[in-house]
Structures are given as C-alpha cells and as structure tokens.
C-alpha cells in the first residue's frame, strides 16, 4: 500500500512568497514531484537532524523505547531504539 493511501490527515500551512520560493527552489533542485512531497522530505530531514528517526515499515511501537544506552539498546538486551536525542 502506498503512503498516499494511508495518509488520512490534511495539514495546511500558510507561506510567504519568499518561503514559497525557497520551497520551490528546493523541490526543483532535488526533483520532488510536488510541493507536498518537498515538505514531507524537509520534515523528514529536519526531524533526522534533531535525532528523531523515521520508523521503518512494519516496525512496532515496542521497538522504540524512551531510554537507550550508548549502543542503542534499552539496557534489557532487546535492542530497542530510542526516540529523540
């Protein structure tokens, strides 16, 4: 199933002409098919830069703990990933 088929929420934002130009410049530079795709890519990159990983398809909420050790495990040997920084 494609991402478009599972998206159930609409998010509307207002942009200034300057912000829209920057978004479109990014979109065309990286060859995104739409403004929405460009916004999703920028959100993904911004969240990754802040230490938030995008969940892999099929991952379960139990795979993501809040506390993790430096090696990425939750201290219980399960190999859970941590959220955030």
MODELLER restraints for C-alpha pairs under 7 A, 6 or more apart:
rsr = mdl.restraints
at = mdl.atoms
rsr.add(forms.Gaussian(group=physical.xy_distance, feature=features.Distance(at['CA:24:A'], at['CA:35:A']), mean=6.99, stdev=0.5))
rsr.add(forms.Gaussian(group=physical.xy_distance, feature=features.Distance(at['CA:27:A'], at['CA:35:A']), mean=6.69, stdev=0.5))
rsr.add(forms.Gaussian(group=physical.xy_distance, feature=features.Distance(at['CA:27:A'], at['CA:38:A']), mean=5.40, stdev=0.5))
rsr.add(forms.Gaussian(group=physical.xy_distance, feature=features.Distance(at['CA:32:A'], at['CA:38:A']), mean=5.84, stdev=0.5))
rsr.add(forms.Gaussian(group=physical.xy_distance, feature=features.Distance(at['CA:50:A'], at['CA:85:A']), mean=6.93, stdev=0.5))
rsr.add(forms.Gaussian(group=physical.xy_distance, feature=features.Distance(at['CA:51:A'], at['CA:84:A']), mean=5.23, stdev=0.5))
rsr.add(forms.Gaussian(group=physical.xy_distance, feature=features.Distance(at['CA:51:A'], at['CA:85:A']), mean=5.09, stdev=0.5))
rsr.add(forms.Gaussian(group=physical.xy_distance, feature=features.Distance(at['CA:52:A'], at['CA:83:A']), mean=5.99, stdev=0.5))
rsr.add(forms.Gaussian(group=physical.xy_distance, feature=features.Distance(at['CA:52:A'], at['CA:84:A']), mean=4.95, stdev=0.5))
rsr.add(forms.Gaussian(group=physical.xy_distance, feature=features.Distance(at['CA:63:A'], at['CA:80:A']), mean=4.96, stdev=0.5))
rsr.add(forms.Gaussian(group=physical.xy_distance, feature=features.Distance(at['CA:63:A'], at['CA:81:A']), mean=6.14, stdev=0.5))
rsr.add(forms.Gaussian(group=physical.xy_distance, feature=features.Distance(at['CA:64:A'], at['CA:80:A']), mean=5.42, stdev=0.5))
rsr.add(forms.Gaussian(group=physical.xy_distance, feature=features.Distance(at['CA:64:A'], at['CA:81:A']), mean=4.73, stdev=0.5))
rsr.add(forms.Gaussian(group=physical.xy_distance, feature=features.Distance(at['CA:64:A'], at['CA:82:A']), mean=5.45, stdev=0.5))
rsr.add(forms.Gaussian(group=physical.xy_distance, feature=features.Distance(at['CA:64:A'], at['CA:83:A']), mean=6.52, stdev=0.5))
rsr.add(forms.Gaussian(group=physical.xy_distance, feature=features.Distance(at['CA:65:A'], at['CA:74:A']), mean=6.74, stdev=0.5))
rsr.add(forms.Gaussian(group=physical.xy_distance, feature=features.Distance(at['CA:65:A'], at['CA:80:A']), mean=5.75, stdev=0.5))
rsr.add(forms.Gaussian(group=physical.xy_distance, feature=features.Distance(at['CA:65:A'], at['CA:81:A']), mean=5.80, stdev=0.5))
rsr.add(forms.Gaussian(group=physical.xy_distance, feature=features.Distance(at['CA:65:A'], at['CA:82:A']), mean=4.89, stdev=0.5))
rsr.add(forms.Gaussian(group=physical.xy_distance, feature=features.Distance(at['CA:65:A'], at['CA:83:A']), mean=6.68, stdev=0.5))
rsr.add(forms.Gaussian(group=physical.xy_distance, feature=features.Distance(at['CA:66:A'], at['CA:82:A']), mean=5.13, stdev=0.5))
rsr.add(forms.Gaussian(group=physical.xy_distance, feature=features.Distance(at['CA:66:A'], at['CA:83:A']), mean=5.72, stdev=0.5))
rsr.add(forms.Gaussian(group=physical.xy_distance, feature=features.Distance(at['CA:67:A'], at['CA:74:A']), mean=5.99, stdev=0.5))
rsr.add(forms.Gaussian(group=physical.xy_distance, feature=features.Distance(at['CA:67:A'], at['CA:82:A']), mean=5.85, stdev=0.5))
rsr.add(forms.Gaussian(group=physical.xy_distance, feature=features.Distance(at['CA:68:A'], at['CA:74:A']), mean=4.25, stdev=0.5))
rsr.add(forms.Gaussian(group=physical.xy_distance, feature=features.Distance(at['CA:68:A'], at['CA:75:A']), mean=6.64, stdev=0.5))
rsr.add(forms.Gaussian(group=physical.xy_distance, feature=features.Distance(at['CA:68:A'], at['CA:81:A']), mean=6.80, stdev=0.5))
rsr.add(forms.Gaussian(group=physical.xy_distance, feature=features.Distance(at['CA:68:A'], at['CA:82:A']), mean=5.39, stdev=0.5))
rsr.add(forms.Gaussian(group=physical.xy_distance, feature=features.Distance(at['CA:69:A'], at['CA:75:A']), mean=6.24, stdev=0.5))
rsr.add(forms.Gaussian(group=physical.xy_distance, feature=features.Distance(at['CA:72:A'], at['CA:79:A']), mean=6.46, stdev=0.5))
rsr.add(forms.Gaussian(group=physical.xy_distance, feature=features.Distance(at['CA:72:A'], at['CA:80:A']), mean=6.82, stdev=0.5))
rsr.add(forms.Gaussian(group=physical.xy_distance, feature=features.Distance(at['CA:72:A'], at['CA:81:A']), mean=5.77, stdev=0.5))
rsr.add(forms.Gaussian(group=physical.xy_distance, feature=features.Distance(at['CA:72:A'], at['CA:82:A']), mean=6.92, stdev=0.5))
rsr.add(forms.Gaussian(group=physical.xy_distance, feature=features.Distance(at['CA:73:A'], at['CA:79:A']), mean=4.18, stdev=0.5))
rsr.add(forms.Gaussian(group=physical.xy_distance, feature=features.Distance(at['CA:73:A'], at['CA:80:A']), mean=5.26, stdev=0.5))
rsr.add(forms.Gaussian(group=physical.xy_distance, feature=features.Distance(at['CA:73:A'], at['CA:81:A']), mean=6.47, stdev=0.5))
rsr.add(forms.Gaussian(group=physical.xy_distance, feature=features.Distance(at['CA:74:A'], at['CA:80:A']), mean=5.52, stdev=0.5))
